[in-house]
Amino acid sequence: MYPKILILSAVLACSQSWAFPFEVEEKMQDVAVTVEPLDLGDNTAAVVLYNQGARSAQCSVRFRSGPGVPVRRNARLAAGQKSHVTAGFNHEVIRMRVSVQCKASGK
């Protein structure tokens, strides 16, 4: 029983070291959008956008993981809406830089 507990704790400790750090830059223009980064594995990153304001928001999310080409995603959020924005990469991510720009939407 003790060896199984030891192996399980080692696996859990290693899984924590696989997470990569996020650097999030936010530029909000007349909207109240909250950004929460998520690490989904070795080569996938995501952010959760939550529009806490009373107006719709148009957001552009740019994921950069190094010297490769950045991945850009767009999301439109109604008031009170939450959206998951993801990006996958063909290489293992060491550090993720995310730039989120949101502005009020006319619709």
C-alpha positions in Angstrom: 0.0 0.0 0.0 2.8 2.4 0.9 4.6 2.1 -2.5 1.3 2.9 -4.3 0.8 6.1 -2.3 4.4 7.1 -2.9 4.0 6.6 -6.7 0.7 8.5 -6.7 2.2 11.4 -4.8 5.2 11.5 -7.2 2.9 11.6 -10.2 0.9 14.4 -8.7 4.0 16.4 -7.9 5.3 16.0 -11.4 2.0 17.1 -13.0 2.3 20.4 -11.2 5.7 21.0 -12.7 4.3 20.5 -16.2 2.2 23.7 -16.0 3.7 26.7 -17.8 3.6 30.3 -16.6 1.2 32.8 -18.2 1.9 36.5 -18.8 -1.4 38.3 -19.5 -1.6 41.8 -20.9 -5.1 43.3 -20.9 -6.3 46.4 -22.8 -10.0 47.1 -22.1 -11.8 50.0 -23.7 -15.1 50.9 -22.0 -15.9 47.3 -21.0 -15.6 45.2 -17.9 -14.2 41.9 -19.0 -12.4 39.6 -16.6 -9.6 37.4 -18.0 -8.6 34.0 -16.4 -5.8 32.0 -18.0 -6.0 28.2 -18.1 -3.2 25.6 -18.8 -4.8 22.7 -20.7 -1.6 20.6 -21.2 1.8 20.6 -22.9 0.8 22.5 -26.0 -2.7 24.0 -25.4 -3.5 27.2 -23.6 -6.8 28.9 -23.0 -8.3 32.0 -21.4 -11.8 32.4 -20.0 -13.3 35.8 -20.8 -16.3 37.0 -18.7 -18.1 40.1 -19.6 -19.3 41.6 -16.3 -20.5 44.8 -17.9 -23.9 45.9 -19.2 -22.6 46.3 -22.8 -21.5 43.8 -25.4 -17.8 43.4 -26.0 -15.7 42.4 -29.0 -12.4 40.8 -27.9 -9.2 39.8 -29.7 -6.9 37.3 -28.0 -3.3 36.8 -29.1 -1.4 33.7 -27.8 2.4 33.8 -28.2 4.6 30.9 -27.0 8.0 31.8 -28.4 9.6 32.6 -31.7 6.8 30.9 -33.7 3.8 32.6 -35.3 1.3 34.0 -32.7 -2.2 32.6 -32.7 -5.1 35.1 -32.8 -8.6 34.4 -31.8 -11.7 36.6 -31.7 -14.7 36.5 -29.4 -17.9 38.5 -29.1 -19.4 38.6 -25.6 -22.9 39.7 -24.7 -23.4 41.3 -21.3 -23.0 38.7 -18.6 -21.7 36.1 -21.1 -18.6 33.8 -20.5 -16.4 32.4 -23.3 -13.5 30.0 -23.5 -10.8 30.9 -26.0 -8.2 28.3 -26.8 -5.1 27.9 -28.9 -3.0 24.8 -29.7 0.6 24.6 -30.7 2.7 22.0 -32.5 5.5 22.4 -29.9 5.8 22.1 -26.2 5.0 25.5 -24.5 7.5 26.7 -22.0 5.9 30.2 -21.3 2.7 31.6 -22.7 2.2 35.3 -23.4 -1.4 36.3 -23.9 -2.6 39.7 -25.1 -6.3 40.5 -24.7 -7.9 43.6 -26.2 -11.6 44.2 -25.7 -13.8 47.1 -26.8 -17.5 47.9 -26.6 -19.5 46.4 -29.4 -22.2 48.3 -31.2 -24.5 45.2 -31.4 
